[in-house]
Amino acid sequence: MSSANTHRVVIRRKKVGGGGHHGGSWKIAYADFVTAMMAFFLVMWLISIVPKEELKGIAQYFRMPLRVALTGGPNQSAETSAIPGGGSDPTKSDGDVRKSEGTRIEVQPNQTTEADRRDRRRLEQLRQHLIKAIESNPVLTKFRPQLLVDVTTEGLRIQIVDSKNRPMFALGSAEVEPYMRDILRQLAPLLNEVPNKISISGHTDSTPYAGDQAGYSNWELSSDRANASRQELVAAGMDPNKIIRVQGLASSMSLVKDDPAAPINRRISLVLLNSQALRRIEQENATAADVAKGMMGSSSVQQIEQALPPQAPRPAAAGSVPAPAPVIPSKQ
């Protein structure tokens, strides 16, 4: 008897262990993580050692408009010339200069130059020198708490602040008190030692002017006090040509925002202007001169009269006697 031919199929299943090394892919992910962390700490280290001025320049670079990045060049025009303002831009009438009736406004890049950075470092050194000079001066040392010295975007600022027990001016007046006169006359020689032009600003608190003069307010009072400070500095020997601007700001720029009536808001600010601020003031003046030149040119008085609206008063003719000006009572 023949035995039946039987076929058996044997399936062997391989046991799979837990976990496994996944072919080593985790090593690649870990290496990427370590590289990223090393790059992060390297960037943080570079930021900590780079001067703040250069960081501002780097930030300005990353804020560059897309149009500038695509066309190239530091300005909005797609110029190829290395000379600023020499490019050809169809939106401008002459390179990077836009012209309008009698006005020529130059487009200035909002960037800090190396000269500006050097100027700021020089002003910072001047601030340290001025503080030492104040502390070594027996007169100024007594008033040191009322002298605030700092460096701003316009230059080196010296603020002489008021206090309840020691006001700088007579109440409601531009009459300089004796101690304020001593401060200004001691500062004058120090200001003469530097070549910077000076801007003088007067400030008041928010208390309304209580005098009996019609039309006289804190604006006029702050202007008069700033000018009185200028007169004291010049009387002490400071070169009058150093002063380029005298202005009154009333209570529009308080030191203590939460308490605009605080005595410390009454102050005189002397600013030794840096090169950038001086250029801006001179450029504003030059622009105003261009506007006036474009409007007047070689016009005669008759042409100017014709340009005035009918209701406006006409200029007095030559040889006529002008009407007397209204008399404003003096401050008490």
LINKA-V973457 format. One record per residue. N is the residue number from 1. SS is DSSP state (a for helix, b for strand, c for the rest). Layout:
# LINKA-V973457
n->(N,N)
ss->(SS,SS)
This chain:
# LINKA-V973457
n->(1,2,3,4,5,6,7,8,9,10,11,12,13,14,15,16,17,18,19,20,21,22,23,24,25,26,27,28,29,30,31,32,33,34,35,36,37,38,39,40,41,42,43,44,45,46,47,48,49,50,51,52,53,54,55,56,57,58,59,60,61,62,63,64,65,66,67,68,69,70,71,72,73,74,75,76,77,78,79,80,81,82,83,84,85,86,87,88,89,90,91,92,93,94,95,96,97,98,99,100,101,102,103,104,105,106,107,108,109,110,111,112,113,114,115,116,117,118,119,120,121,122,123,124,125,126,127,128,129,130,131,132,133,134,135,136,137,138,139,140,141,142,143,144,145,146,147,148,149,150,151,152,153,154,155,156,157,158,159,160,161,162,163,164,165,166,167,168,169,170,171,172,173,174,175,176,177,178,179,180,181,182,183,184,185,186,187,188,189,190,191,192,193,194,195,196,197,198,199,200,201,202,203,204,205,206,207,208,209,210,211,212,213,214,215,216,217,218,219,220,221,222,223,224,225,226,227,228,229,230,231,232,233,234,235,236,237,238,239,240,241,242,243,244,245,246,247,248,249,250,251,252,253,254,255,256,257,258,259,260,261,262,263,264,265,266,267,268,269,270,271,272,273,274,275,276,277,278,279,280,281,282,283,284,285,286,287,288,289,290,291,292,293,294,295,296,297,298,299,300,301,302,303,304,305,306,307,308,309,310,311,312,313,314,315,316,317,318,319,320,321,322,323,324,325,326,327,328,329,330,331,332)
ss->(c,c,c,c,c,c,c,c,c,c,c,c,c,c,c,c,c,c,c,c,c,a,a,a,a,a,a,a,a,a,a,a,a,a,a,a,a,a,a,a,a,a,a,a,a,a,a,a,a,c,c,a,a,a,a,a,a,a,a,a,a,a,c,c,c,a,a,a,a,a,a,c,c,c,c,c,c,c,c,c,c,c,c,c,c,c,c,c,c,c,c,c,c,b,c,c,b,b,b,b,c,c,b,b,b,b,c,c,c,c,c,c,c,a,a,a,a,a,a,a,a,a,a,a,a,a,a,a,a,a,a,a,a,a,a,a,c,a,a,a,a,a,c,a,a,a,b,b,b,b,b,c,c,c,b,b,b,b,b,b,b,c,c,c,c,c,c,c,b,c,c,c,c,c,c,b,c,a,a,a,a,a,a,a,a,a,a,a,a,a,a,a,c,c,c,c,c,b,b,b,b,b,b,c,c,c,c,c,c,c,c,c,c,c,c,c,c,a,a,a,a,a,a,a,a,a,a,a,a,a,a,a,a,a,a,c,c,c,c,a,a,a,b,b,b,b,b,b,c,c,c,c,c,c,c,c,c,c,c,c,c,c,a,a,a,c,b,b,b,b,b,b,b,c,a,a,a,a,a,a,a,a,a,a,a,a,a,a,a,a,a,a,a,a,a,a,c,c,c,c,a,a,a,a,a,a,a,c,c,c,c,c,c,c,c,c,c,c,c,c,c,c,c,c,c,c,c,c,c,c,c,c)
